[in-house]
């Protein structure tokens, strides 16, 4: 876990991170719709199996092949287990009891766990006081933006909230572990495909055994559309972006997406649903921006630079 990365992201990497936040911002909505009619494990199985199929087709159309190396497949298995099966299931189960707003706040703790694991297991993503301050400021911005109503839920449905925090921990560990694919020169699409195939191979038998989905009532059209959104956008598209950023910008930077997800969700609501931007939304976004600037580091360097 010692491949060299650039702590300060390029403008293109920031653009990819914002795009990923828009996609994953929608995933909380898709999950909330789907778990109203389908058990969480079946939702996860549909998401990862659908994503695996789409990724494999795209991989073959691109003229790429999956590796035959057993150790690489072991790494795919680790990622499929902790970054998909465990994390997806915990979040889907948690959202049966908590709102998408509180879920996004709890999910925004992911960069903290990622930073801790990166500090422990890497040499080029060490914690610094400025980075810690940036994470704290960014998380505070998420809490301000989501608002008091969501924070008032804290303490209720504690097991569900702990499940989402456990998912954040799992995401953080996976992000640090996933850096090895860049060192092994595994392309982003190949890494995403291998990960999803292993996740699907674990999730499908569990869903069939535990949920027995054939015994459930037929889902409504809205649920089918949500499952399609989870498989295509939140998995097929998102994980190709995920591995592209992870390869060059590192694990802590990729997990900053969880600070941007609530921003994307609120802005999308304002643009497409006519929802009003309140003062706390604007203040929260500005605070998140300050936190991200501190983590990136370059704005502080420019301010410190003496004029010549």
C-alpha positions in Angstrom: 0.0 0.0 0.0 2.8 2.4 -0.7 2.2 3.6 -4.3 3.0 7.3 -4.8 0.0 9.6 -5.3 -0.5 13.3 -5.5 -2.2 14.8 -2.4 -3.3 18.0 -4.2 -5.8 17.0 -6.9 -5.8 18.4 -10.4 -8.8 20.4 -11.8 -9.8 17.3 -13.8 -9.7 15.1 -10.7 -11.9 17.7 -8.9 -14.3 17.6 -11.8 -14.5 13.8 -11.6 -15.0 14.0 -7.9 -17.9 16.4 -8.3 -19.4 14.2 -11.0 -19.1 11.2 -8.6 -20.8 13.1 -5.8 -23.8 13.9 -8.1 -24.1 10.2 -9.0 -23.8 8.9 -5.5 -26.0 11.7 -4.2 -28.8 10.1 -6.2 -28.0 6.6 -4.8 -29.4 7.6 -1.3 -32.7 8.4 -3.0 -32.7 5.3 -5.1 -32.0 3.1 -2.0 -34.8 4.9 0.0 -37.3 4.2 -2.7 -36.2 0.6 -3.2 -36.1 -0.6 0.4 -39.8 0.4 0.8 -40.7 -2.7 -1.2 -37.6 -4.9 -1.4 -35.4 -6.3 1.5 -32.0 -4.6 1.7 -30.0 -7.7 0.7 -32.0 -8.2 -2.5 -31.5 -4.5 -3.3 -27.8 -5.0 -2.9 -27.8 -8.2 -5.0 -29.7 -6.5 -7.8 -27.3 -3.5 -7.7 -24.0 -5.4 -7.8 -25.2 -8.1 -10.2 -26.6 -5.6 -12.6 -23.4 -3.5 -12.3 -21.2 -6.5 -12.8 -23.0 -7.5 -16.0 -22.8 -4.0 -17.5 -19.2 -3.6 -16.5 -18.2 -7.0 -18.0 -20.0 -6.2 -21.3 -18.2 -2.8 -21.5 -14.9 -4.5 -20.6 -15.2 -6.9 -23.5 -16.3 -4.3 -25.9 -13.2 -2.3 -24.9 -11.0 -5.3 -25.8 -9.9 -5.9 -22.2 -9.8 -9.1 -20.3 -10.0 -10.0 -16.6 -6.7 -11.1 -15.1 -6.0 -14.7 -14.3 -3.7 -14.0 -11.3 -5.1 -15.6 -8.1 -3.7 -12.8 -5.8 -5.4 -10.1 -7.9 -8.7 -12.0 -7.6 -8.1 -12.2 -3.8 -7.9 -8.4 -3.9 -11.1 -8.2 -5.9 -12.7 -10.4 -3.3 -11.6 -8.1 -0.5 -13.0 -5.0 -2.3 -16.2 -6.8 -3.3 -16.8 -7.9 0.3 -16.0 -4.7 2.2 -16.6 -1.9 -0.4 -19.8 -3.5 -1.7 -21.5 -6.4 0.1 -20.8 -5.2 3.6 -21.1 -1.4 3.1 -24.1 -1.5 0.7 -26.0 -3.9 2.9 -25.4 -1.9 6.1 -26.5 1.3 4.4 -29.6 -0.2 2.8 -30.6 -1.7 6.1 -29.8 1.5 8.0 -32.0 3.5 5.6 -35.0 1.4 6.5 -35.0 3.3 9.8 -33.3 6.6 9.2 -33.8 9.3 6.5 -31.6 9.9 3.6 -30.5 13.2 5.1 -29.2 11.7 8.3 -27.7 8.8 6.4 -25.7 11.3 4.3 -24.4 13.0 7.5 -23.3 9.6 8.9 -21.8 8.7 5.6 -19.8 11.9 5.6 -17.6 10.5 8.4 -16.0 8.2 5.7 -13.0 10.6 5.1 -12.1 10.5 8.8 -11.9 6.7 8.8 -10.1 6.7 5.5 -7.5 9.2 6.8 -6.9 7.1 9.9 -6.3 3.9 7.8 -4.2 5.8 5.3 -2.0 7.2 8.1 -1.6 3.7 9.4 -0.9 1.9 6.2 0.6 4.3 3.7 3.7 6.6 3.6 2.3 9.3 1.3 -1.1 10.1 2.8 -0.1 10.9 6.3 -2.3 12.9 8.6 -1.3 16.6 9.2 -2.9 19.1 11.4 -4.2 21.1 8.4 -5.8 18.0 6.8 -7.5 17.0 10.1 -8.8 20.6 10.5 -10.1 20.5 6.9 -11.9 17.2 7.5 -13.5 18.6 10.7 -14.6 21.8 8.9 -16.0 19.9 6.0 -18.0 17.6 8.2 -19.3 20.6 10.1 -20.4 22.1 6.8 -22.4 18.9 6.0 -24.1 19.0 9.4 -25.0 22.7 9.0 -26.3 22.2 5.4 -28.5 19.2 6.3 -30.0 21.1 9.2 -31.3 20.7 12.7 -34.2 18.5 11.7 -31.9 15.7 10.5 -29.6 16.1 13.5 -32.6 15.8 15.8 -32.8 12.2 14.7 -29.4 11.4 16.3 -29.8 9.0 19.1 -33.0 7.5 17.7 -32.8 4.1 15.9 -29.2 3.7 17.2 -28.6 0.3 15.6 -29.4 1.7 12.1 -27.1 4.7 12.7 -24.3 2.5 13.9 -24.8 0.3 10.8 -24.2 3.3 8.5 -21.1 4.3 10.5 -19.8 0.8 10.2 -20.4 1.1 6.4 -18.3 4.3 6.4 -15.5 2.4 8.2 -15.7 -0.3 5.6 -15.5 2.2 2.8 -12.5 3.9 4.4 -10.6 0.6 4.7 -11.5 -0.4 1.2 -10.3 2.9 -0.3 -6.8 2.5 1.2 -6.6 -1.2 0.2 -7.8 -0.4 -3.4 -4.7 1.7 -4.1 -2.8 -1.5 -4.9 -4.6 -1.9 -8.2 -2.9 1.2 -9.6 0.5 -0.2 -8.5 -0.4 -3.5 -10.2 -1.3 -1.4 -13.4 -4.9 -2.7 -13.3 -7.1 -0.4 -15.4 -10.1 1.3 -13.6 -12.7 -0.6 -15.7 -10.9 -4.0 -15.0 -10.7 -3.3 -11.2 -14.4 -2.2 -11.1 -15.5 -5.3 -13.0 -13.5 -7.8 -10.9 -14.8 -6.2 -7.7 -18.4 -6.3 -8.8 -18.2 -9.9 -10.0 -17.0 -11.0 -6.6 -19.6 -8.9 -4.9 -22.3 -10.4 -7.0 -21.0 -13.9 -6.4 -21.4 -13.3 -2.7 -24.6 -11.2 -2.6 -26.8 -13.3 -5.0 -26.7 -16.6 -3.0 -27.3 -14.8 0.2 -30.3 -12.9 -1.2 -31.8 -16.1 -2.6 -31.3 -18.0 0.6 -32.4 -15.3 3.1 -34.9 -13.0 1.2 -36.3 -15.6 -1.2 -37.2 -12.8 -3.7 -39.4 -15.0 -5.8 -41.9 -14.9 -2.9 -42.1 -11.1 -2.8 -44.8 -9.0 -4.4 -43.8 -7.6 -7.8 -42.1 -4.2 -7.3 -43.7 -1.0 -8.6 -42.2 0.8 -11.6 -40.6 3.3 -9.3 -38.6 0.6 -7.6 -37.5 -0.9 -10.9 -36.3 2.5 -12.0 -34.4 2.9 -8.7 -32.7 -0.5 -9.1 -31.7 0.5 -12.6 -30.3 3.8 -11.3 -28.3 1.9 -8.7 -26.9 -0.6 -11.2 -26.2 1.7 -14.1 -25.3 5.1 -12.5 -24.3 4.4 -9.0 -22.3 1.2 -9.9 -21.4 0.9 -13.6 -20.5 4.5 -14.1 -19.5 5.5 -10.6 -16.9 2.8 -10.0 -15.0 3.5 -13.2 -14.7 7.1 -11.9 -13.9 5.9 -8.4 -10.9 3.8 -9.6 -9.7 6.6 -11.9 -9.5 9.1 -9.0 -8.1 6.5 -6.5 -5.2 5.6 -8.9 -3.8 9.2 -9.0 -5.2 11.2 -6.1 -5.3 8.6 -3.3 -7.7 7.2 -0.8 -8.4 10.2 1.4 -9.2 12.4 -1.6 -11.5 9.9 -3.2 -13.5 9.7 0.0 -14.0 13.4 0.1 -16.9 12.6 -2.3 -19.0 11.9 0.8 -18.7 15.5 1.9 -19.9 16.6 -1.5 -22.8 14.2 -1.9 -25.2 16.3 0.3 -24.2 19.4 -1.7 -25.0 17.7 -5.0 -28.3 16.4 -3.6 -29.5 19.8 -2.4 -28.4 21.6 -5.6 -30.1 19.0 -7.8 -33.3 19.5 -5.8 -33.1 23.3 -6.3 -32.4 23.0 -10.0 -34.8 20.3 -11.1 -37.4 20.2 -8.3 -37.7 23.9 -7.6 -36.7 23.4 -3.9 -35.7 26.5 -2.1 -32.0 27.1 -1.1 -32.1 28.1 2.6 -29.4 30.1 4.4 -28.1 27.0 6.1 -27.6 25.4 2.7 -25.4 28.2 1.5 -23.5 28.5 4.8 -22.9 24.7 4.8 -21.7 24.7 1.2 -19.3 27.6 1.9 -18.0 25.7 5.0 -17.5 22.5 3.1 -15.6 24.5 0.5 -13.3 25.9 3.1 -12.7 22.4 4.5 -11.9 21.0 1.0 -9.5 24.0 0.4 -7.6 23.2 3.6 -7.4 19.5 2.7 -6.2 20.3 -0.9 -3.5 22.7 0.5 -2.9 24.8 -2.5 -5.0 27.8 -1.5 -3.2 28.1 1.8 0.2 27.9 0.0 -0.9 30.8 -2.2 -1.9 32.9 0.8 1.4 32.2 2.5 3.4 33.1 -0.6 5.0 36.5 -0.3 4.5 38.9 -3.2 7.7 39.5 -5.2 
